[in-house]
Amino acid sequence: MHLIEILLPLSDNEGKSFGADLLAQVRDELVEHFGGVTAFTRNPAEGLWKDGGENPDRDDIVIFEVMADWLDRGWWRGYRTELERRFRQDEVVVRAIEVELL
């Protein structure tokens, strides 16, 4: 079993907020493809990272999680590329963790 997490920004690189419909589309696609999703959308998480400058870059993000019996890496690469296009990002983090249900 795998837990797949998608970290998505709430605004583009110029600070313009994405509409709620864009996040709803991702939610609906994941429910359709995997049969369910957990979306951490109530309080955005804060992402900070250093990219060569003195001050860190910052994003407010939401996290979508799905569970899958197996990891279709090709599907996820394509979906990540599509999310990067939609959210106008150089890179969207999609990570997978192998989990054991207790």
N, C-alpha and C positions, 0 to 999 in steps of 0.2 A: 504494500500500500504506500502511496506517495501523497504528500501534502505539497501542493504547488501554490506559491504566493506570488502575486503580482503587485508591485508597488507603482502607483500611478499618481502623477502630480495633479494638483487642483488648478494650476495655472501654467501658462506657457512661459517660455524663457524671458519674455518681455513683461511678465506679471499679469497678463490678461487672463481672467478666470475662465475655465471651461464651463460650459453649461451642464446642468444636472442631467440633461438628456444623454450626454456623451458617456457619463458613468453608468446611467441606467442601461444603455445599449450593451456595455461590457457585462454588466450583471445578467442581463437577459440572455446574452450569448453563452455565458458560462453555465447558466441553469439549463439551457437547451442542450448543450454539449455534454455536460457532466451530471445533470440531474439535480444539482444543488450548488449553492455558493454561500460563503460567509463573507460579508462585506463590512469592513471596519470603516464606517463613514461618519459616525457621530462627532467625534473629535479628531481632527486631522492629526496625524503623526508629523513630527518635524524631522526632516532629513537635512543633515549638514555634512559638507565635505569640502576638502581643500583641493583646489584645481590650479595650483601654481601661484595664486595670489596670496596676499597677507590675510585677507578676511575670507572666512569660509562662505561658500555658496549655500543657499538654503531653499528648500522646497517644503511646502505643506503637502502631505500625501495621504492617500487612502490605500488600504490594503484589501485585496480580494484573495480568498483562499478557496481552493477546491481539493477534494480527495479523489484519487484515481487509483484503480487497481494496478495499472501499469503506466509507464511514462513514455508517451509518444513524442520523442524529442523533435522529430520533423514537424509535427503539428504545432508544437510550442514555439519552435523557431519562426515559423510562418506567422503565427498569431502575434508573437512579440514584434516582429517587423511591422505588421499591420497596426499595432498599438503605437509604435514609434511614429508612424505616419500620421495617425489620427490625432495624437497628442503633441505632435510637432517636437519630438524629443530626439536627441542624439542617441540615447540609450534608455530603454525601459528595463528595470530589473524584474526578471522572472526567475524564481529560484524554487528548487524542489528538494524536499527532505524525505528520506525513506522513514516511514513510521510503522510502529507496531501497535495495533489496537489492543487495549487491555480489557 
